[in-house]
């Protein structure tokens, strides 16, 4: 499908399963891990057998919109590389918070930090509304190697998800640093940063997906006469998702995006890129 690239294995413990970090994710190994099986031997990893077992956790790394516009629509491949590097550094930081539950005498007592993950990274370049939207989905399998007990156990992600803001900060700092090294100017915004010289009007035009989400949430809140909870917001957002388009090439998507940029806007974007190249 458009905007999708092959996944790559990540995580300190991936080699313990006979896989290499950075190697392409194969369907067979991925499905075995979803099934709580060793990708090479098919042996069960963690002891749980129950039906409602959590298969994996999902974590997304996404840059500010101006970064996506230059990387995807204007095709600056260096930015995609910078995003990849920054997101891997962020996930490594979060990995240090990975933990497992300790049982003492049959009682669940507390968590022990294991600091290792088994996962896959999937890079995407468009949103469902086909806006330029560079982002990496990290699929973190529900397993971690407990060095003390010398076995695979279920992953406790409390510490990791508690550190999510820290992970986001690491990602943004690493990305901003790399963009700066490339020669791009950075302007701070209230929530993050944008690349200097990319028109805010253009950023707004390519934020159709978030505008759809905001409108759907607002509509529901007006209907109920109250603010929605986080869970309710997630549900509304899920309901408004467009179907993924199959059989559309990256080039076709880029053509459509370029069609939404005016002549002078394109000139301005090329100027920003040229200034970064000089």
Residue frames relative to the residue before (quaternion, step in Angstrom):
aa qw qx qy qz dx dy dz
X 1.0000 0.0000 0.0000 0.0000 0.00 0.00 0.00
X 0.6485 -0.5266 0.3718 0.4048 3.56 -1.23 0.43
X 0.8436 0.2405 -0.1623 0.4518 3.51 -1.17 0.70
X 0.6243 0.5178 -0.3570 0.4633 3.61 1.21 0.29
X 0.1006 -0.7739 0.6202 0.0790 3.56 -1.04 0.74
X 0.6537 -0.5056 0.3709 0.4236 3.57 -1.24 0.37
X 0.4925 -0.6688 0.4768 0.2878 3.56 -1.08 0.76
X 0.2168 -0.7516 0.6049 0.1489 3.55 -1.31 0.38
X 0.4885 -0.6569 0.4853 0.3072 3.57 -1.04 0.74
X 0.0219 -0.7811 0.6240 0.0075 3.57 -1.12 0.75
X 0.6060 0.5917 -0.4150 0.3323 3.56 -1.32 0.20
X 0.5795 -0.6202 0.4173 0.3245 3.53 -1.06 0.88
X 0.7512 0.4367 -0.2261 0.4404 3.60 0.94 -0.88
X 0.4130 0.7373 -0.4635 0.2664 3.58 1.25 -0.03
X 0.6481 0.5362 -0.3194 0.4364 3.61 1.07 -0.77
X 0.5717 0.5912 -0.3623 0.4386 3.56 1.19 -0.56
X 0.7049 0.4225 -0.2415 0.5161 3.58 1.28 -0.44
X 0.5917 -0.6133 0.3497 0.3891 3.57 1.28 0.34
X 0.5904 0.5394 -0.3758 0.4684 3.59 1.26 0.38
X 0.3344 -0.7538 0.5278 0.2034 3.60 -1.16 0.46
X 0.5061 -0.6285 0.4834 0.3393 3.61 -0.95 0.83
X 0.7758 0.3188 -0.2422 0.4877 3.59 -0.93 0.90
X 0.5679 0.5852 -0.3954 0.4226 3.61 1.21 -0.35
X 0.5898 -0.5910 0.4212 0.3541 3.58 -1.21 0.56
X 0.4577 -0.6845 0.5075 0.2536 3.55 -0.99 0.96
X 0.1956 -0.7674 0.5973 0.1268 3.58 -0.81 0.99
X 0.6346 -0.5631 0.3885 0.3595 3.54 -1.16 0.72
X 0.6695 0.5309 -0.3026 0.4224 3.58 0.89 -1.00
X 0.6902 0.4679 -0.2824 0.4743 3.60 0.83 -1.00
X 0.6287 0.5431 -0.3310 0.4474 3.59 1.01 -0.84
X 0.6934 0.4752 -0.2810 0.4630 3.60 0.85 -0.98
X 0.6098 0.5381 -0.3552 0.4609 3.60 1.08 -0.69
X 0.6662 0.4917 -0.3062 0.4698 3.60 0.94 -0.89
X 0.6033 0.5400 -0.3501 0.4710 3.60 1.10 -0.69
X 0.7134 0.4390 -0.2272 0.4967 3.53 1.16 -0.73
X 0.4993 -0.6786 0.4075 0.3523 3.59 1.32 0.29
X 0.5292 0.6180 -0.4153 0.4069 3.57 1.10 0.75
X 0.5559 -0.5655 0.4889 0.3636 3.53 -1.27 0.55
X 0.4711 -0.7238 0.4155 0.2856 3.64 -0.65 1.05
X 0.7000 0.4453 -0.2756 0.4854 3.61 1.17 -0.49
X 0.8094 0.3084 -0.1342 0.4815 3.58 0.79 -1.06
X 0.4173 -0.7143 0.4692 0.3092 3.59 1.19 -0.46
X 0.4417 0.6905 -0.4631 0.3371 3.63 1.28 0.00
X 0.5304 -0.6103 0.4666 0.3586 3.56 -1.14 0.58
X 0.3982 -0.7346 0.5009 0.2256 3.60 -0.95 0.91
X 0.8085 0.1240 -0.0583 0.5724 3.58 0.38 -1.22
X 0.6239 -0.6127 0.3370 0.3490 3.59 -1.07 0.70
X 0.5508 0.6622 -0.4087 0.3019 3.66 1.09 -0.52
X 0.1569 -0.7873 0.5927 0.0653 3.51 -1.03 0.91
X 0.5287 0.6940 -0.4060 0.2721 3.59 1.17 -0.52
X 0.6595 -0.5935 0.3356 0.3164 3.48 -1.21 0.84
X 0.7533 0.4167 -0.2210 0.4583 3.59 0.91 -0.91
X 0.2437 0.7987 -0.5169 0.1884 3.57 1.22 0.44
X 0.4538 -0.6667 0.5220 0.2775 3.58 -0.99 0.91
X 0.3380 -0.7723 0.5005 0.1971 3.62 -0.66 1.06
X 0.7877 -0.1699 0.1360 0.5764 3.57 0.85 -0.97
X 0.3619 -0.6703 0.5969 0.2517 3.53 -1.40 0.18
X 0.2712 -0.7782 0.5529 0.1232 3.55 -1.10 0.73
X 0.0036 0.7825 -0.6220 0.0294 3.57 -0.92 0.92
X 0.1401 -0.8205 0.5517 0.0524 3.62 -0.76 1.01
X 0.1651 -0.7561 0.6281 0.0805 3.55 -1.05 0.91
X 0.0865 0.8197 -0.5555 0.1099 3.57 -0.62 1.11
X 0.3538 -0.7586 0.5028 0.2157 3.63 -0.85 0.91
X 0.6620 -0.4492 0.3868 0.4586 3.60 -1.29 0.04
X 0.6762 -0.5606 0.3171 0.3575 3.58 -1.15 0.72
X 0.6313 0.5402 -0.3559 0.4277 3.64 0.94 -0.79
X 0.6021 0.5593 -0.3452 0.4533 3.58 1.13 -0.69
X 0.6639 0.5023 -0.2929 0.4702 3.58 0.97 -0.91
X 0.6271 0.5480 -0.3415 0.4357 3.59 0.97 -0.85
X 0.7132 0.4411 -0.2621 0.4777 3.60 0.85 -0.94
X 0.6733 0.5070 -0.3012 0.4459 3.59 0.99 -0.84
X 0.7909 0.3521 -0.1617 0.4737 3.55 0.76 -1.09
X 0.7582 0.3893 -0.2266 0.4715 3.59 0.56 -1.17
X 0.7552 0.3428 -0.1971 0.5228 3.60 0.93 -0.89
X 0.4267 -0.7844 0.3880 0.2282 3.54 1.39 0.17
X 0.3187 0.7130 -0.5595 0.2775 3.61 0.86 0.91
X 0.2768 -0.8138 0.4947 0.1280 3.57 -0.07 1.37
X 0.5709 0.6047 -0.3880 0.3973 3.61 1.13 -0.58
X 0.6364 0.5300 -0.3345 0.4497 3.58 1.07 -0.73
X 0.6135 0.5366 -0.3521 0.4601 3.59 1.04 -0.76
X 0.6426 0.5186 -0.3129 0.4693 3.58 1.00 -0.85
X 0.6479 0.5168 -0.3140 0.4632 3.60 0.97 -0.88
X 0.6322 0.5261 -0.3208 0.4696 3.59 1.03 -0.82
X 0.6367 0.5326 -0.3228 0.4547 3.59 0.96 -0.91
X 0.6862 0.4887 -0.2865 0.4563 3.58 0.82 -1.01
X 0.6769 0.5017 -0.2944 0.4511 3.58 0.89 -0.98
X 0.6838 0.4857 -0.3060 0.4504 3.60 0.93 -0.82
X 0.6207 0.5273 -0.3440 0.4673 3.60 1.09 -0.66
X 0.6274 0.5206 -0.3353 0.4721 3.62 1.01 -0.80
X 0.6548 0.5177 -0.3122 0.4536 3.61 0.95 -0.87
X 0.6789 0.4814 -0.3044 0.4634 3.60 0.89 -0.88
X 0.6076 0.5430 -0.3551 0.4581 3.60 1.12 -0.62
X 0.6196 0.5285 -0.3351 0.4739 3.56 1.07 -0.76
X 0.6785 0.4862 -0.2936 0.4659 3.58 0.90 -0.92
X 0.5841 0.6015 -0.3614 0.4080 3.58 1.11 -0.73
X 0.6243 0.5616 -0.3457 0.4187 3.58 1.06 -0.70
X 0.6678 0.4748 -0.3022 0.4871 3.63 1.28 -0.26
X 0.4211 0.7121 -0.4707 0.3067 3.62 1.28 -0.06
X 0.0128 -0.8180 0.5732 -0.0466 3.57 -0.96 0.88
X 0.2103 -0.7373 0.6155 0.1827 3.55 -1.35 -0.02
X 0.5348 -0.6360 0.4595 0.3136 3.57 -1.23 0.50
X 0.2436 -0.7562 0.5880 0.1523 3.60 -0.97 0.84
X 0.1666 -0.7600 0.6189 0.1077 3.55 -0.97 0.89
X 0.0668 -0.7813 0.6193 0.0393 3.58 -0.87 0.94
X 0.8344 -0.0540 -0.0064 0.5484 3.54 -0.58 1.16
X 0.7258 -0.4496 0.2375 0.4633 3.57 1.00 0.88
X 0.6478 0.4930 -0.3253 0.4811 3.59 1.28 -0.12
X 0.4060 -0.6883 0.5376 0.2692 3.59 -0.92 0.90
X 0.1830 -0.8416 0.5042 0.0633 3.52 -0.37 1.24
X 0.7525 -0.2881 0.2276 0.5468 3.58 0.39 -1.21
X 0.5745 -0.5876 0.4365 0.3663 3.56 -1.32 -0.05
X 0.1876 -0.7397 0.6311 0.1389 3.53 -1.20 0.61
X 0.4280 -0.6987 0.5079 0.2658 3.58 -0.84 0.96
X 0.1812 -0.7780 0.5949 0.0893 3.58 -0.87 1.01
X 0.2489 -0.8241 0.4758 0.1802 3.59 1.17 -0.63
X 0.7117 0.4021 -0.2934 0.4957 3.61 1.10 0.51
X 0.1567 -0.7890 0.5924 0.0443 3.53 -1.18 0.77
X 0.2030 -0.6881 0.6707 0.1884 3.49 -1.45 0.20
X 0.2477 0.8049 -0.5044 0.1907 3.60 -0.51 1.08
X 0.2932 -0.7187 0.5999 0.1943 3.50 -1.41 -0.05
X 0.2356 -0.7621 0.5902 0.1240 3.57 -1.10 0.79
X 0.0790 -0.7918 0.6055 0.0131 3.56 -0.85 1.04
X 0.2270 -0.7921 0.5573 0.1022 3.57 -0.64 1.17
X 0.0484 -0.7794 0.6247 0.0058 3.58 -0.93 0.96
X 0.2586 -0.7985 0.5254 0.1397 3.57 -1.09 0.62
X 0.7677 0.2802 -0.2000 0.5405 3.62 1.22 -0.07
X 0.4388 -0.6354 0.5526 0.3137 3.55 -1.29 0.37
X 0.6776 -0.4761 0.3472 0.4400 3.58 -1.27 0.11
X 0.6520 0.4759 -0.3185 0.4970 3.59 1.19 -0.45
X 0.4776 -0.7091 0.3837 0.3491 3.57 1.41 0.24
X 0.3455 0.6804 -0.5462 0.3453 3.56 1.11 0.69
X 0.5498 -0.5453 0.4725 0.4208 3.61 -1.18 0.34
X 0.1793 0.7818 -0.5763 0.1563 3.60 -0.62 1.05
X 0.1589 -0.7943 0.5845 0.0481 3.53 0.01 1.37
X 0.2702 0.7612 -0.5680 0.1581 3.62 -0.78 0.91
X 0.2498 -0.7459 0.5965 0.1594 3.55 -1.20 0.54
X 0.2400 -0.7325 0.6226 0.1350 3.52 -0.96 1.00
X 0.1343 -0.7631 0.6263 0.0861 3.57 -0.79 1.00
X 0.1547 -0.7572 0.6306 0.0711 3.56 -0.72 1.12
X 0.0778 -0.8099 0.5814 -0.0012 3.57 -0.47 1.23
X 0.3370 -0.7792 0.4925 0.1915 3.57 -0.38 1.23
X 0.5283 -0.6608 0.4460 0.2921 3.54 -1.14 0.73
X 0.5923 0.5293 -0.4013 0.4559 3.56 0.65 1.13
X 0.0270 0.7732 -0.6327 0.0332 3.55 -1.14 0.71
X 0.4478 -0.6901 0.4972 0.2757 3.60 -1.08 0.70
X 0.2127 -0.7647 0.5987 0.1078 3.56 -0.73 1.13
X 0.3471 -0.7804 0.4900 0.1741 3.54 -0.26 1.35
X 0.6500 0.5418 -0.3148 0.4300 3.57 1.04 -0.81
X 0.7693 0.3242 -0.1773 0.5212 3.57 0.91 -0.95
X 0.3353 -0.7821 0.4633 0.2474 3.58 1.35 -0.05
X 0.6617 0.4462 -0.3556 0.4864 3.58 0.79 1.00
X 0.5611 -0.5733 0.4780 0.3577 3.54 -1.36 0.30
X 0.0029 -0.7988 0.6013 -0.0201 3.56 -0.95 0.88
X 0.6450 -0.5024 0.3895 0.4241 3.58 -1.28 0.26
X 0.4564 -0.6975 0.4964 0.2427 3.53 -1.13 0.78
X 0.1950 -0.7300 0.6416 0.1323 3.56 -1.04 0.85
X 0.1580 -0.8446 0.5084 0.0568 3.57 -0.49 1.16
X 0.3105 0.7903 -0.4869 0.2047 3.62 1.27 0.06
X 0.6946 0.4777 -0.2674 0.4667 3.57 0.82 -1.04
X 0.6544 0.5230 -0.3087 0.4505 3.56 1.01 -0.87
X 0.7313 0.4166 -0.2523 0.4775 3.55 0.79 -0.98
X 0.5581 0.5658 -0.3803 0.4730 3.55 1.28 -0.30
X 0.7254 0.4123 -0.2217 0.5046 3.55 1.19 -0.65
X 0.3138 0.8022 -0.4690 0.1950 3.58 1.29 0.22
X 0.6425 0.5159 -0.3314 0.4595 3.61 1.00 -0.76
X 0.6169 0.5313 -0.3260 0.4805 3.53 1.13 -0.77
X 0.6455 0.5283 -0.3090 0.4570 3.62 0.98 -0.89
X 0.6447 0.5212 -0.3054 0.4685 3.56 1.02 -0.89
X 0.6346 0.5379 -0.3042 0.4640 3.55 1.04 -0.90
X 0.6372 0.5217 -0.3175 0.4700 3.59 0.96 -0.94
X 0.6567 0.5227 -0.3049 0.4501 3.58 0.90 -0.99
X 0.6975 0.4802 -0.2848 0.4491 3.60 0.79 -1.01
X 0.6519 0.5171 -0.3191 0.4537 3.58 0.97 -0.83
X 0.6622 0.5051 -0.2988 0.4659 3.56 0.96 -0.94
X 0.6575 0.5077 -0.3051 0.4657 3.58 1.01 -0.85
X 0.6553 0.5173 -0.3078 0.4563 3.59 0.89 -0.98
X 0.6298 0.5462 -0.3223 0.4485 3.58 1.02 -0.89
X 0.6886 0.4791 -0.2761 0.4692 3.60 0.93 -0.96
X 0.6365 0.5210 -0.3300 0.4632 3.60 1.01 -0.79
X 0.6277 0.5403 -0.3126 0.4650 3.54 1.07 -0.87
X 0.6517 0.5157 -0.3046 0.4653 3.59 1.01 -0.89
X 0.6400 0.5185 -0.3180 0.4694 3.59 1.13 -0.66
X 0.5738 -0.6005 0.3781 0.4089 3.57 1.21 -0.46
X 0.4872 0.6481 -0.4460 0.3792 3.59 1.25 0.19
X 0.3755 -0.6979 0.5609 0.2395 3.55 -1.09 0.76
X 0.2378 -0.7753 0.5743 0.1117 3.60 -1.08 0.75
X 0.0610 -0.7667 0.6338 0.0826 3.58 -1.00 0.75
X 0.4497 -0.6956 0.4975 0.2578 3.56 -0.91 0.97
X 0.1195 -0.7459 0.6473 0.1014 3.57 -1.15 0.67
X 0.7057 -0.4651 0.2871 0.4508 3.61 -1.21 0.23
X 0.7773 0.3358 -0.2059 0.4906 3.62 1.00 -0.65
X 0.8173 -0.0175 0.0276 0.5753 3.61 1.06 -0.62
X 0.5483 -0.5550 0.4371 0.4475 3.59 -0.45 -1.24
X 0.1656 -0.7364 0.6367 0.1577 3.56 -1.33 0.17
X 0.5331 -0.5912 0.4782 0.3709 3.58 -1.27 0.29
X 0.5167 -0.6606 0.4688 0.2775 3.52 -0.89 1.08
X 0.7805 0.3480 -0.2467 0.4571 3.58 -0.95 0.88
X 0.6080 0.4931 -0.3719 0.4989 3.60 1.26 -0.13
X 0.4570 -0.7373 0.4395 0.2335 3.56 -0.55 1.26
X 0.5005 -0.6690 0.4616 0.2982 3.63 -0.81 1.01
X 0.5968 0.5669 -0.3621 0.4373 3.63 1.12 -0.64
X 0.6491 0.5113 -0.3015 0.4758 3.55 1.07 -0.82
X 0.6106 0.5502 -0.3333 0.4619 3.57 1.06 -0.84
X 0.6691 0.4996 -0.2913 0.4668 3.56 0.96 -0.92
X 0.6394 0.5412 -0.3246 0.4393 3.59 0.98 -0.86
X 0.7462 0.3725 -0.2104 0.5101 3.57 1.05 -0.76
X 0.5797 0.5450 -0.4004 0.4545 3.59 1.14 0.58
X 0.1369 0.8434 -0.5091 0.1041 3.58 1.10 0.76
X 0.6469 0.5392 -0.3329 0.4242 3.57 0.94 -0.87
X 0.6987 0.4491 -0.2939 0.4730 3.61 0.83 -0.89
X 0.6067 0.5382 -0.3610 0.4604 3.61 1.12 -0.58
X 0.6217 0.5314 -0.3336 0.4689 3.60 1.04 -0.81
X 0.6525 0.5227 -0.3068 0.4549 3.57 0.95 -0.95
X 0.6757 0.5095 -0.2970 0.4423 3.58 0.81 -1.05
X 0.6611 0.5120 -0.3051 0.4558 3.58 0.98 -0.90
X 0.6536 0.5175 -0.3106 0.4566 3.58 0.97 -0.89
X 0.6500 0.5068 -0.3102 0.4738 3.60 0.99 -0.85
X 0.6506 0.5301 -0.3053 0.4500 3.58 0.93 -0.96
X 0.6437 0.5393 -0.3048 0.4493 3.56 0.96 -0.97
X 0.6794 0.4890 -0.2796 0.4703 3.57 0.93 -0.96
X 0.6482 0.5177 -0.3161 0.4603 3.59 1.03 -0.82
X 0.6291 0.5244 -0.3276 0.4710 3.58 1.04 -0.80
X 0.6441 0.5404 -0.3042 0.4479 3.55 1.02 -0.94
X 0.7559 0.3842 -0.1977 0.4918 3.58 0.92 -0.97
X 0.3627 -0.7578 0.4674 0.2754 3.57 1.26 -0.38
X 0.7253 0.3283 -0.2499 0.5511 3.58 1.13 0.63
X 0.6100 -0.5279 0.4392 0.3955 3.54 -1.37 0.22
X 0.4180 -0.6941 0.5238 0.2630 3.59 -1.12 0.66
X 0.4778 -0.6291 0.5183 0.3275 3.57 -1.17 0.58
X 0.7005 -0.4549 0.3329 0.4377 3.60 -1.28 0.28
X 0.6640 0.5192 -0.2909 0.4528 3.54 0.99 -0.95
X 0.6528 0.5105 -0.3021 0.4712 3.58 1.01 -0.85
X 0.6148 0.5361 -0.3357 0.4711 3.58 1.06 -0.82
X 0.6468 0.5282 -0.3104 0.4543 3.60 0.92 -0.98
X 0.6525 0.5212 -0.3073 0.4562 3.57 1.00 -0.88
X 0.6592 0.5059 -0.3008 0.4680 3.59 0.90 -0.97
X 0.6413 0.5285 -0.3154 0.4582 3.58 0.96 -0.93
X 0.6511 0.5231 -0.3066 0.4566 3.56 0.97 -0.91
X 0.6521 0.5351 -0.3023 0.4440 3.58 1.01 -0.90
X 0.7230 0.4517 -0.2508 0.4586 3.60 1.09 -0.71
X 0.4451 0.7154 -0.4544 0.2891 3.59 1.23 -0.01
X 0.3916 -0.6905 0.5534 0.2524 3.55 -0.99 0.85
X 0.5668 -0.5643 0.4597 0.3860 3.57 -1.20 0.44
X 0.4990 -0.6272 0.4929 0.3384 3.56 -1.13 0.65
X 0.3655 -0.7390 0.5200 0.2234 3.57 -0.88 0.91
X 0.2301 -0.7711 0.5817 0.1185 3.54 -0.78 1.06
X 0.8336 0.2901 -0.1761 0.4359 3.55 -1.23 0.48
X 0.5448 0.5624 -0.4333 0.4462 3.60 1.20 0.42
X 0.3443 -0.7641 0.5042 0.2082 3.59 -0.71 1.02
X 0.6565 -0.5026 0.3948 0.4006 3.56 -1.31 0.41
X 0.6404 0.5438 -0.3222 0.4363 3.58 1.02 -0.83
X 0.6495 0.5170 -0.3119 0.4621 3.57 1.00 -0.87
X 0.6401 0.5226 -0.3142 0.4674 3.56 1.01 -0.88
X 0.6600 0.5169 -0.2992 0.4558 3.56 0.95 -0.94
X 0.6155 0.5499 -0.3270 0.4603 3.55 1.08 -0.83
X 0.6553 0.5093 -0.3058 0.4666 3.54 0.98 -0.93
X 0.6564 0.5096 -0.3089 0.4627 3.59 0.95 -0.91
X 0.6578 0.5095 -0.3125 0.4584 3.60 0.93 -0.90
X 0.6080 0.5690 -0.3315 0.4434 3.56 1.18 -0.64
X 0.6712 0.4855 -0.2918 0.4782 3.58 1.23 -0.45
X 0.6393 0.4919 -0.3232 0.4948 3.58 1.32 -0.03
X 0.4165 -0.7211 0.5021 0.2332 3.58 -0.82 1.00
X 0.7113 -0.4699 0.3276 0.4073 3.56 -1.31 0.42
X 0.7184 0.4424 -0.2612 0.4690 3.61 0.80 -1.02
X 0.6051 0.5438 -0.3531 0.4621 3.58 1.13 -0.63
X 0.6319 0.5214 -0.3301 0.4688 3.59 1.01 -0.84
X 0.6336 0.5299 -0.3267 0.4593 3.58 0.98 -0.90
X 0.6594 0.5169 -0.3041 0.4533 3.58 0.94 -0.94
X 0.6605 0.5023 -0.3055 0.4669 3.61 0.98 -0.87
X 0.6415 0.5160 -0.3277 0.4635 3.59 0.99 -0.83
X 0.6220 0.5486 -0.3268 0.4531 3.55 1.09 -0.78
X 0.6280 0.5302 -0.3195 0.4716 3.59 1.03 -0.89
X 0.6834 0.4832 -0.2881 0.4652 3.58 0.92 -0.96
X 0.6492 0.5204 -0.3181 0.4544 3.59 0.99 -0.85
X 0.6344 0.5304 -0.3271 0.4574 3.59 1.01 -0.84
X 0.6521 0.5018 -0.3066 0.4785 3.60 1.09 -0.73
X 0.6667 0.5147 -0.3003 0.4477 3.58 1.13 -0.60
X 0.6280 0.5885 -0.3370 0.3818 3.56 1.10 -0.72
